[in-house]
Amino acid sequence: MTRETADLTEDETLAIPAIAAVPEDLEDMALEDDYGLAPEYVEMVIDAADRGDSERLRELLGALHPADVADLMGFLTADYREEVIEHLNPEDLAEVLSELDTNLREEVLESVPSATLAKALEELDSDDAADVIDDLEDDKRGEVLAAMPDAERAAIETTLSYGDETAGRLMQREVLAAPQFWTVGQTIDHVRSAGDELPELFFDVYIVDPSYKPVGGAPISRLLRAPRETLLADLMEPVTEIPVTMDQEDVAFIFDKYHLISAPVVDTGGRLVGQITVDDVVGVIQEEAEEDILALAGGSDAGRDAGVIDIVRSRLPWLLLNLVTEAVAVSAIAFFQDEIAKLVALAVLMPIVSSLGGNAGTQTLAVAVRALAARELSSANAWRVIRREATVGAVNGVTLALVMGFATFIFYHNQPHAFRLAIVVGLALVANIVTAAIGGILAPLALEKMGRDPAVSSSVFVTFLTDFMGFFAVLTIAALILL
Amino acid sequence: MTRETADLTEDETLAIPAIAAVPEDLEDMALEDDYGLAPEYVEMVIDAADRGDSERLRELLGALHPADVADLMGFLTADYREEVIEHLNPEDLAEVLSELDTNLREEVLESVPSATLAKALEELDSDDAADVIDDLEDDKRGEVLAAMPDAERAAIETTLSYGDETAGRLMQREVLAAPQFWTVGQTIDHVRSAGDELPELFFDVYIVDPSYKPVGGAPISRLLRAPRETLLADLMEPVTEIPVTMDQEDVAFIFDKYHLISAPVVDTGGRLVGQITVDDVVGVIQEEAEEDILALAGGSDAGRDAGVIDIVRSRLPWLLLNLVTEAVAVSAIAFFQDEIAKLVALAVLMPIVSSLGGNAGTQTLAVAVRALAARELSSANAWRVIRREATVGAVNGVTLALVMGFATFIFYHNQPHAFRLAIVVGLALVANIVTAAIGGILAPLALEKMGRDPAVSSSVFVTFLTDFMGFFAVLTIAALILL
């Protein structure tokens, strides 16, 4: 079967003559307006797989960018994924594997023979290849590495020797470096003859001293602009060196702050060992932002295609912790059972005070976590920000207290204690919203100071604080002035 | 006063001899380990400003990257900011202005004379200059534009004519374009002679047809690698064209998905009008992720240096909305006041059921919002994901119900209805967690389907749903089997 002739029976041809007459523009059909994969296209792939129509499947996959094939895999069930993988050519297979989420990749890798895999991975830059190898099970990893050329195996093993989520893992070892005394012309001639030593794409030339330490860099667009006889030493600017052990979150922060396109990575001796390019960093920025969102929500993402058990594992511990803190918070209510029995209105109003406090705390928390991640909150302005948050809490608290106090008075106006009930609720609300504001800023600041991730445990603490305070404030103030 | 001679009185020199003897490495002192600005450095700047020591101030500012000066401004109060601005040279001023947050920038711009500003902005690419101009008040905007050269004014006015947060605003008009029949050598010679028409940095050459429509592109590292006589037509690859009206969120998604470094922007006629580079997109990705975090928390970021009133305005509406929804939710409690008076334990246990439901709902919601933003959730897999979330809800719900039911039984074991109370709480918990899971996935899906931002209003709805369900389930089940 060739790719040129359609694999249709006569009946099928008759049934869908439009396809034969007007060539489909599969590429235009693949994506929706928001550049997500079109559900209809997923259906077409499933259809072709169901019919066992290899020709059509290859055609459909061929019209997709590898990133879209990876995306497609996420929309398919495991059986169809295996079918798709079998119909990819080796170059596309490598690209698709490097685009897949870890949990999908682990599953897909099981069905790819080691030899095919070794061949495919040679197409990738060392960082991407190492990423894929990292997801293999130990036996298979050995097999695949053994089937690769020595140089590439060594490169991948070096990359894997760096810690997870460090600059060493993000970097590619291929890099364009030149001594200061070279001219632009010499550098360009070197590039023309260098071939595979250079990365597939590069954006800067790093200028190194004789011990291979970076002393500067220049964007290659500046090389192109300069006369051939210009010395690199005259073109270069200072570069931001990334230590190979730096956490990827810091790498992303630096790229964002200084608008870097690529940066040299240096070992502990300060020698150039590779480069990180911004396209790798964009992925990290997305990842870290997602982690913050999910951590604030109390949980983590088990991944796109995770099973029920994995998802339960990622969420149940937080819910159990929440159960424990809530049990402590409601002990305030249990303590005042007699007061509630006397005045059930308290049981109605308490949850409102708690809930508003929780929301106000979450608002402050989200802003604080964001500001910490952007390094916009430090001891240089912590007191100013804390004072400001407390003031905002007071203003919001008083406003909400007036509204809720008034509503309470109206709702219970035919009861003798309506006015005092409104006062109780109003005072409790102010107390809880101010508490929420201060807790919402202090909790993440304290966690950051302790070297912990402020996004991860702040929300549990703030929720506990505002729930407890909501119950406790309503009930103690009621005990004092109402009952 | 020159920059070379220290502007110290004799006393000051005697008081701090170390500075004169050992040259400080200011650049090393400026940043902390996490690349945030060191609080001590902020202190040094405040000190120099307090002493009116212009020389020292210039020295301190000169050691900082413009992005770090912008960062510094965020840590200072308004008076000090004005002082700092006065001590920047025009080139740095332009860079610093383009790095500042909008609300800080608006304030700073008021104190910069129009002529200085016009001069500074000429240093920037058209997109960055337009960004700054956009923050000026109408009168001043006219003055500054009038003081600029015609060509630059026209470029900025064109940029400003595109909608906020569109590709047109992100793009720079300067771009390297060449016809298909040019060779690599011709292209490089063109770059060497073109000068200011080209952007300061560029990463791709776009190949255009005679009507200036892009037909392909090639990274300049590939130009460098190829022999001079190679035709551009033989080097080029398909490019992803960005329509000038595209939303910046979609632009960011495409850059991330296809690992783009730069992309051509085309007008409605398909003609090349500019390019977007990845460094602009990194900022957008950060921005959009922050918006999602803050929207999920119910609020928006009033900005780093916002006053109390602005912050209150960004948060109070959400709290008032929350007050209304809570009032509706607790009406379930008000309806069952007699049951609660009979059995106050219900008032103790209800908030736990509500709170756990709220947390479970938020977990699902955060994952769903993230998946929607990544285009990983569409009608192609919606039912599968909904079924999975419901199953996860059931598993988590049953587990939590067993734990909480057992704890309830132990806590109330000396009361006659302890066992039935445990059953009530357990059943209510399962009902609420399953409701939370389904609501947490359906709410964002429905909002997305309606073309709304799923992050913005989902959490209000899910919180209302789980609070109401928490109260309602406990009380109705109690009314049925307990009372």
Contacts between the chains, C-beta under 8 A, distances in Angstrom:
chain1	res1	chain2	res2	distance
A	32	B	378	7.8
A	34	B	250	6.0
A	34	B	253	7.5
A	34	B	375	6.5
A	35	B	250	6.0
A	35	B	253	5.8
A	35	B	254	5.5
A	35	B	257	7.0
A	35	B	375	6.9
A	36	B	375	3.1
A	36	B	378	5.8
A	37	B	375	7.1
A	37	B	378	7.3
A	37	B	380	7.3
A	39	B	378	5.4
A	39	B	379	4.6
A	39	B	380	3.8
A	42	B	380	4.2
A	43	B	380	7.5
A	65	B	258	6.3
A	67	B	257	5.0
A	67	B	258	5.8
A	67	B	259	7.7
A	68	B	257	7.9
A	71	B	257	7.8
A	71	B	375	7.3
A	71	B	376	7.5
A	74	B	376	5.7
A	74	B	381	7.7
A	75	B	378	7.4
A	75	B	380	4.6
A	75	B	381	5.1
A	77	B	384	8.0
A	188	B	224	5.8
A	191	B	221	7.8
A	191	B	224	4.7
A	191	B	225	5.6
A	192	B	224	7.2
A	192	B	225	6.1
A	192	B	226	7.5
A	192	B	227	6.8
A	198	B	221	7.9
A	198	B	225	7.5
A	201	B	219	5.4
A	201	B	221	5.5
A	201	B	222	8.0
A	201	B	261	7.4
A	202	B	221	4.8
A	203	B	203	5.9
A	203	B	221	7.0
A	203	B	261	7.0
A	219	B	201	5.4
A	220	B	220	5.8
A	220	B	221	6.2
A	220	B	224	6.3
A	221	B	191	7.8
A	221	B	198	7.9
A	221	B	201	5.4
A	221	B	202	4.8
A	221	B	203	7.1
A	221	B	220	6.2
A	222	B	201	8.0
A	223	B	224	7.5
A	224	B	188	5.7
A	224	B	191	4.7
A	224	B	192	7.2
A	224	B	220	6.3
A	224	B	223	7.4
A	224	B	224	7.5
A	225	B	191	5.6
A	225	B	192	6.1
A	225	B	198	7.5
A	226	B	192	7.5
A	227	B	192	6.8
A	250	B	34	6.1
A	250	B	35	6.1
A	253	B	34	7.5
A	253	B	35	5.8
A	254	B	35	5.5
A	255	B	282	6.7
A	256	B	282	5.1
A	256	B	283	6.9
A	256	B	286	6.1
A	257	B	35	7.0
A	257	B	67	5.0
A	257	B	68	7.9
A	257	B	71	7.8
A	258	B	65	6.3
A	258	B	67	5.7
A	259	B	67	7.7
A	259	B	279	4.1
A	259	B	282	7.5
A	260	B	279	7.5
A	261	B	201	7.4
A	261	B	203	7.0
A	261	B	261	7.0
A	261	B	278	7.0
A	261	B	279	6.5
A	278	B	261	7.0
A	278	B	278	5.2
A	278	B	279	6.9
A	278	B	282	6.9
A	279	B	259	4.1
A	279	B	260	7.5
A	279	B	261	6.5
A	279	B	278	7.0
A	281	B	282	7.3
A	282	B	255	6.7
A	282	B	256	5.1
A	282	B	259	7.5
A	282	B	278	6.9
A	282	B	281	7.3
A	282	B	282	6.4
A	282	B	285	6.5
A	283	B	256	6.9
A	285	B	282	6.5
A	285	B	285	5.4
A	285	B	286	6.4
A	285	B	289	7.5
A	286	B	256	6.1
A	286	B	285	6.4
A	286	B	289	7.3
A	286	B	374	7.8
A	289	B	285	7.5
A	289	B	286	7.3
A	289	B	289	3.2
A	289	B	290	7.6
A	289	B	292	7.8
A	289	B	293	7.4
A	290	B	289	7.6
A	290	B	370	5.3
A	292	B	289	7.8
A	292	B	293	6.2
A	293	B	289	7.4
A	293	B	292	6.2
A	293	B	293	5.3
A	293	B	296	6.6
A	293	B	366	5.3
A	293	B	369	7.3
A	293	B	370	6.1
A	294	B	363	8.0
A	294	B	366	5.2
A	294	B	367	6.8
A	294	B	370	7.0
A	296	B	293	6.6
A	296	B	296	7.5
A	296	B	297	7.1
A	296	B	366	7.5
A	297	B	296	7.1
A	297	B	362	4.7
A	297	B	363	5.4
A	297	B	365	6.9
A	297	B	366	3.5
A	297	B	367	7.9
A	298	B	359	5.7
A	298	B	362	6.7
A	298	B	363	6.0
A	299	B	363	4.2
A	299	B	366	6.9
A	299	B	367	7.4
A	301	B	367	5.8
A	301	B	370	6.7
A	304	B	371	7.1
A	304	B	376	5.4
A	308	B	388	6.2
A	308	B	391	5.0
A	308	B	392	5.5
A	308	B	395	6.4
A	311	B	388	7.2
A	311	B	392	4.8
A	312	B	392	5.7
A	312	B	395	5.1
A	312	B	396	6.0
A	312	B	399	7.9
A	315	B	360	7.3
A	315	B	363	5.0
A	315	B	392	7.1
A	315	B	396	6.3
A	316	B	395	8.0
A	316	B	396	5.4
A	316	B	399	6.2
A	316	B	400	7.8
A	318	B	359	6.9
A	318	B	363	7.1
A	319	B	356	6.0
A	319	B	359	6.0
A	319	B	360	6.1
A	319	B	363	7.9
A	319	B	396	6.0
A	319	B	400	5.9
A	319	B	433	8.0
A	320	B	400	7.1
A	320	B	403	6.9
A	322	B	355	6.6
A	322	B	356	6.0
A	322	B	359	5.0
A	323	B	352	6.9
A	323	B	356	6.1
A	323	B	400	6.2
A	323	B	403	6.5
A	323	B	404	6.2
A	326	B	351	6.8
A	326	B	352	4.5
A	326	B	355	4.9
A	326	B	356	6.9
A	327	B	352	6.5
A	327	B	407	7.0
A	329	B	351	7.4
A	330	B	348	5.1
A	330	B	349	7.4
A	330	B	351	5.5
A	330	B	352	5.9
A	333	B	347	6.1
A	333	B	348	4.7
A	333	B	351	7.3
A	334	B	348	4.9
A	337	B	344	4.5
A	337	B	345	7.8
A	337	B	347	7.9
A	337	B	348	7.3
A	340	B	340	7.5
A	340	B	344	5.1
A	340	B	347	5.3
A	341	B	341	6.1
A	341	B	344	5.1
A	344	B	337	4.5
A	344	B	340	5.1
A	344	B	341	5.1
A	344	B	347	7.8
A	345	B	337	7.9
A	347	B	333	6.1
A	347	B	337	7.9
A	347	B	340	5.3
A	347	B	344	7.8
A	347	B	347	3.9
A	347	B	350	7.9
A	348	B	330	5.1
A	348	B	333	4.7
A	348	B	334	4.9
A	348	B	337	7.3
A	349	B	330	7.4
A	350	B	347	7.9
A	350	B	351	7.6
A	351	B	326	6.8
A	351	B	329	7.4
A	351	B	330	5.5
A	351	B	333	7.3
A	351	B	350	7.5
A	351	B	351	5.9
A	351	B	354	6.8
A	351	B	467	6.9
A	351	B	471	7.4
A	352	B	323	6.9
A	352	B	326	4.5
A	352	B	327	6.6
A	352	B	330	5.9
A	354	B	351	6.8
A	355	B	322	6.6
A	355	B	326	4.9
A	355	B	463	7.3
A	355	B	467	6.5
A	356	B	319	6.0
A	356	B	322	5.9
A	356	B	323	6.1
A	356	B	326	6.9
A	359	B	298	5.7
A	359	B	318	7.0
A	359	B	319	6.0
A	359	B	322	4.9
A	359	B	463	7.7
A	360	B	315	7.3
A	360	B	319	6.1
A	362	B	297	4.6
A	362	B	298	6.7
A	363	B	294	8.0
A	363	B	297	5.4
A	363	B	298	6.0
A	363	B	299	4.2
A	363	B	315	5.0
A	363	B	318	7.1
A	363	B	319	7.9
A	365	B	297	6.9
A	366	B	293	5.3
A	366	B	294	5.2
A	366	B	296	7.5
A	366	B	297	3.4
A	366	B	299	7.0
A	367	B	294	6.8
A	367	B	297	7.9
A	367	B	299	7.4
A	367	B	301	5.8
A	369	B	293	7.3
A	370	B	290	5.3
A	370	B	293	6.1
A	370	B	294	7.0
A	370	B	301	6.7
A	371	B	304	7.1
A	374	B	286	7.8
A	375	B	34	6.5
A	375	B	35	6.9
A	375	B	36	3.1
A	375	B	37	7.1
A	375	B	71	7.3
A	376	B	71	7.5
A	376	B	74	5.8
A	376	B	304	5.4
A	378	B	32	7.7
A	378	B	36	5.8
A	378	B	37	7.3
A	378	B	39	5.4
A	378	B	75	7.4
A	379	B	39	4.6
A	380	B	37	7.3
A	380	B	39	3.8
A	380	B	42	4.2
A	380	B	43	7.5
A	380	B	75	4.6
A	381	B	74	7.8
A	381	B	75	5.1
A	388	B	308	6.2
A	388	B	311	7.2
A	391	B	308	5.0
A	392	B	308	5.5
A	392	B	311	4.8
A	392	B	312	5.7
A	392	B	315	7.1
A	395	B	308	6.4
A	395	B	312	5.1
A	395	B	316	8.0
A	396	B	312	6.0
A	396	B	315	6.3
A	396	B	316	5.4
A	396	B	319	6.0
A	399	B	312	7.9
A	399	B	316	6.2
A	400	B	316	7.8
A	400	B	319	5.9
A	400	B	320	7.1
A	400	B	323	6.2
A	403	B	320	6.9
A	403	B	323	6.5
A	404	B	323	6.2
A	407	B	327	7.0
A	433	B	319	8.0
A	463	B	355	7.3
A	463	B	359	7.7
A	467	B	351	6.9
A	467	B	355	6.4
A	471	B	351	7.4
